[in-house]
Each structure stands twice: as C-alpha cells, then as structure tokens.
Amino acid sequence: MRYQSPKNKDKNDETGIAFSPCDDAPGRDADLWFVPAEEAAFSGDDPFAMPGPRADHRRLTDPAAWRKAEASHAADLARAAGALSALDQACRHVPGSGAGERLALIEIEAMLWAAGARIPRERIGQHLRAAGGVSGDPAALAEARWAMRRLSDRPGPLPDLRGFLGLHRVDVPALADTLLLRPVGAEFDLAAEAFGEGMAELADSHPITRAAYCFALWPVAGLSHAEALVEPAVAAARIAGSENRSLGFAPLAPGRDVWRQGASIADRLSRWIAATRSGAQTAMLELDRITVWAAAARAATSGINGTSPSKLIEALTARPILTTQDAACLAGISRASAERMLGRMQSMNVVREITGQGRFRLWTAR
C-alpha cells in the first residue's frame, strides 16, 4: 500500500508521483508499512525516510514486539483486566447514565489537560449542557463535546472511522495546505485502511494491549493532525473497554502520562497496563464517593416533608450535572418545586450550583 500526498513536492523521477514521508523508498514495496524498517532506512542517506519523531512513532508499531511484550506482562495484564471488569460491574448498579457520564467528564478533563487545555470538568459539563458563559479554547470545547458522545456509547468495537471521527466526504481541492489538518477524501480512506490493517495484526491480543497499540499506530497512519491527542486517546479508551457490558471505555485519567509518545514498546505497554488498573481503581473510588454522598444527603434532608429531596438526590446520583428542568423531569416534580428544593438543599450544603448565574443554573452533588 502506498500513501501519496499532493503536498509533498519531492517526486519520483520516473513516474512523477509525489511520495509522502510515510512511503517506503522504491524497491521496498514488499515491506508492510507498519513493520519497522531497518535502522539504515532512517539514516540521512535515504531521501524517503521519515524524519525524527515520525520515525520514532513507526518503530513503536511492530506487531511482533507488541505480542512479545504482552506475553511478558501477562500477570499485570490480568490484574488490570480484573480491575476494569470490577468497575464495569459496579457501573451496572448505578441508576441512569450516572456512572458513564461522571467518569467520562473526568476522563475528558484529563485528556484536554494532557493536550494543553486546562478546562475543569464542571466547565466542560456546563458547555455540554449549553448553559452559556463558558470560557476556554473553542476548539478544545468542541473536542470535549465530540469525546463525550463517543465515550458515552455502549461498549463495542470502533465503528467506521469516518463515522467515529464525525467526518463527511467533501471535495476540498481549493483549501490551503494549512487547513488540511488531516488527510481528506481518498487519502483519508487510504490512511483508515492502513490503520485497519495494522490493528488486524493484533486482533487476537487483549483489548488493553490493542488500546496501547492503537495509540501508537494512530499518528503513524496519519488519521489526525500531528499534535492530536484527544482523538487517538478516545479511540484507545473505546478499544480497551470493548468487552465491557456497561461502561463504554477504560478510564486512564490518573495515569494520563501514557498519552505522551515515547519509551520502548515493552515500557509503553507496562505503563498502559498500570494506568488502566489505576484508572479503574480510582473510578471505583469516585462511584463509592457518590454512594456515600447520597446516603449522607438523605440523612441531612430527612427532616424535610415529602419525597422531593430523596427524588432529587436520586436524580443527581443518576446524572453528574443537571439543569433545574432536567432535575424536575427525573424527579417527577414541577420545575418550580425543583428550583425551590435545590436552593434549600444548597443552603444545607447538600448540593452545589456550579454556574453562579441567575439563569441556566446547573446542579451537582456536593
């Protein structure tokens, strides 16, 4: 398979075809693109060799090396898988979509932080609820919106990459090179096909191994722009959680350093496995925290007549951030009653209002 880029000005003298830096040099067509080339292939003597960091990414996509690393980390992999399975089981007992949404907000906050956009999860939730007044990088907030939709999906394999990335086939020959942040049209199809072939090489490996491999393979295939982090991180999280029954991803927020490229394959996989186990255990603590909060909130509001406090507590357990209208609907009470009761519960330090606004108010557990 040959990946051709119209932006590359270096051309084969015989054919006039422009080659991408991802191409093998002429005469190596039989080599699979995702198998690391010999060291000489990356020397200054090869005009078609990939420069520095790109070459390093490519050395991290040898399927045989990943399978060897997986075998050497079998015990740690089993422990991480067990922790993820326990988290998935716990999520099944949380009412509504509370577990998935709550953990996704934490994960997206960590992804954006690792990508250089420090937007607190509450501001992300405010943006997702279209409550207005959210400051922050518009591109990062758009990525957060995209990531929430993908992480909130039911567990399963990645769909068609165009659908996963939210792309639409368009004709863009007139766009400036600076706007072409990822391959488009036929070039994207070639990149997606190459990515699929690469992932197929580890089809029999554990989902956690395949997730780490996906994150290494993504920039080599060129599916996103060179500095992208959120898209490959979400794809990897979905792959790691593909065998879950409730939670559609594997959280890595506490170990977000694994989203930085580098290290050997064995070290990368070891760190990814450790981050998966740590992420699952930390997520369990967050679910436990909400369970403890709900019990304490019910005790604090036990002196209030009626069932509205209990219903609102259940609603805030089921969803991490609620508008007043959402809370009213989930609790089965009027909006006016929900507004009054939430205000009273706020004065009791049971719930928090996170916008500080008089309109479009959002509520969360204390």
C-alpha positions, 0 to 999 in steps of 0.5 A: 500500500502506498500513501501519496500526498499532493503536498509533498513536492519531492517526486519520483523521477520516473513516474512523477508521483509525489511520495509522502514521508510515510512511503517506503523508498522504491524497491521496498514495496514488499515491506508492510508499512507498519513493520519497522524498517531497518535502522539504515532506512532512517539514516540521512542517506535515504531521501524517503525516510521519515524524519525524527519523531515520525520515525520514532512513532513507526518503530513503536508499531511492530506487531511482533514486539507488541505480542512479545511484550504482552506475553511478558506482562501477562500477570499485570495484564490480568490484574488490570483486566480484573480491575476494569471488569470490577468497575464495569460491574459496579457501573451496572448498579448505578441508576441512569447514565450516572456512572458513564457520564461522571467518569467520562467528564473526568476522563475528558478533563484529563485528556484536554489537560494532557493536550494543553487545555486546562478546562475543569470538568464542571466547565466542560459539563456546563458547555455540554449542557449549553448553559452559556458563559463558558470560557476556554479554547473553542476548539478544545470545547468542541473536542470535549463535546465530540469525546463525550458522545463517543465515550458515552456509547455502549461498549463495542468495537470502533465503528467506521472511522469516518463515522467515529471521527464525525467526518463527511466526504467533501471535495476540498481541492481549493483549501490551503495546505494549512487547513488540511489538518488531516488527510481528506477524501481518498487519502483519508480512506487510504490512511483508515485502511492502513490503520485497519490493517495494522490493528488486524495484526493484533486482533487476537491480543487483549483489548488493553494491549490493542488500546496501547497499540492503537495509540501508537499506530494512530499518528503513524497512519496519519488519521489526525493532525500531528499534535492530536491527542484527544482523538487517538486517546478516545479511540484507545479508551473505546478499544480497551473497554470493548468487552465491557457490558456497561461502561463504554471505555477504560478510564486512564485519567490518573495515569494520563502520562501514557498519552505522551509518545515515547519509551520502548514498546515493552515500557509503553505497554507496562505503563498502559497496563498500570494506568488502566488498573489505576484508572479503574481503581480510582473510578471505583473510588469516585462511584463509592464517593457518590454512594456515600454522598447520597446516603449522607444527603438523605440523612441531612434532608430527612427532616424535610416533608415529602419525597422531593429531596430523596427524588432529587438526590436520586436524580443527581446520583443518576446524572453528574450535572443537571439543569433545574428542568432536567432535575424536575423531569427525573424527579417527577416534580414541577420545575418550580418545586425543583428550583425551590428544593435545590436552593434549600438543599444548597443552603444545607450544603447538600448540593452545589450550583456550579454556574453562579448565574441567575439563569441556566443554573446547573446542579451537582452533588456536593 
